[in-house]
Amino acid sequence: MEVKNILKETEQSLSELWELLRKKENSVGLNILSFTDRDILENILSLMKESNKKILLDEILDKNIHPRATFFRSMKKLRQTKFITVTKDNIDRRKSWISVSKKLG
C-alpha cells in the first residue's frame, strides 16, 4: 500500500504518523536501540510472520544485509535488553533458535 493511500485512509499527516510510530517505539523501549539494532529486530519480526514463535539463526543470517560483526553486535544488544532470547536446539547443538519478547507481539 502506498503512503498516499495510508495518509488518505487515516486522515493523518506523515508527521503525525511518524510521531505515533515514535510513541509506540518508546512505549516498548525501542528508543534505547540504534537504527541498526531496530533494523535487525524488524527483520527478525518480519521473518517470524512467515514461521511460528521461533526462527533459526541461520534463516535470519541468510536475509541479513549488515556485516556479520555488526549483526552479532546487534544480536548481543537485543539479547541483553531482552528483546530476543536465543536457545540452542535440543538435537543439534550447533543450531540456535531466536524468539522475540512477548511485549513486541
C-alpha positions in Angstrom: 0.0 0.0 0.0 1.3 3.4 -0.9 2.0 6.1 1.7 -0.5 8.4 0.0 -3.3 5.9 0.3 -2.5 5.3 4.0 -2.5 9.0 4.7 -5.9 9.4 2.9 -7.4 6.4 4.8 -6.2 7.6 8.2 -6.6 11.3 7.5 -3.2 11.8 9.2 -0.2 13.7 8.0 3.1 12.0 7.6 4.5 13.8 10.6 1.6 12.6 12.7 2.3 9.0 11.7 6.0 9.4 12.5 5.0 10.8 15.9 2.7 7.9 16.5 5.5 5.5 15.5 8.0 7.1 17.9 5.5 7.0 20.7 4.8 3.3 20.1 8.6 2.6 19.9 9.1 4.5 23.2 6.3 2.6 24.9 8.0 -0.8 24.3 11.5 0.6 24.9 12.9 0.5 21.4 14.2 4.1 21.8 17.3 2.6 23.5 18.3 0.7 20.3 20.3 2.0 17.5 18.8 2.2 14.0 20.8 -0.9 13.0 19.5 -2.8 16.1 16.0 -1.8 15.2 16.5 -2.8 11.6 17.7 -6.3 12.6 14.9 -6.7 15.1 12.4 -5.6 12.4 13.9 -8.2 10.0 13.5 -10.9 12.7 9.9 -9.9 13.3 9.1 -9.9 9.6 10.7 -13.4 9.1 8.8 -14.7 12.1 5.5 -13.8 10.5 6.2 -16.5 8.0 7.1 -19.0 10.6 5.9 -19.7 14.2 7.2 -18.4 17.5 10.8 -19.2 16.9 13.2 -18.9 13.9 16.5 -20.4 13.2 19.5 -18.0 13.5 20.7 -19.3 10.1 17.5 -18.1 8.4 18.0 -14.6 9.8 21.6 -14.6 8.7 20.6 -15.6 5.2 18.4 -12.5 4.9 20.8 -10.1 6.7 22.2 -7.1 4.8 24.6 -5.9 7.6 28.2 -7.0 8.0 28.5 -10.2 10.1 30.2 -8.4 13.0 27.6 -5.7 13.1 24.8 -8.3 13.0 26.2 -10.2 16.0 26.8 -7.0 18.0 23.2 -6.1 17.5 22.1 -9.6 18.4 24.1 -9.3 21.6 22.4 -6.0 22.5 18.9 -7.4 21.6 19.6 -10.3 24.0 20.9 -8.0 26.8 17.9 -5.8 26.5 15.6 -8.9 26.5 14.0 -8.1 23.1 15.1 -11.6 22.0 16.1 -14.9 23.5 18.5 -17.4 22.0 18.1 -21.1 22.8 20.2 -24.0 21.5 18.5 -26.8 19.5 17.9 -29.9 21.6 19.1 -32.3 18.9 21.8 -30.3 17.0 23.6 -28.0 19.5 25.2 -26.0 16.6 21.7 -24.6 15.7 20.2 -21.7 17.6 16.6 -20.6 17.8 15.6 -17.0 18.2 12.3 -15.9 19.9 11.0 -12.4 20.4 9.8 -10.9 23.6 6.0 -11.0 24.1 5.8 -7.3 24.6 6.6 -6.9 20.8 3.7 -9.2 19.9 
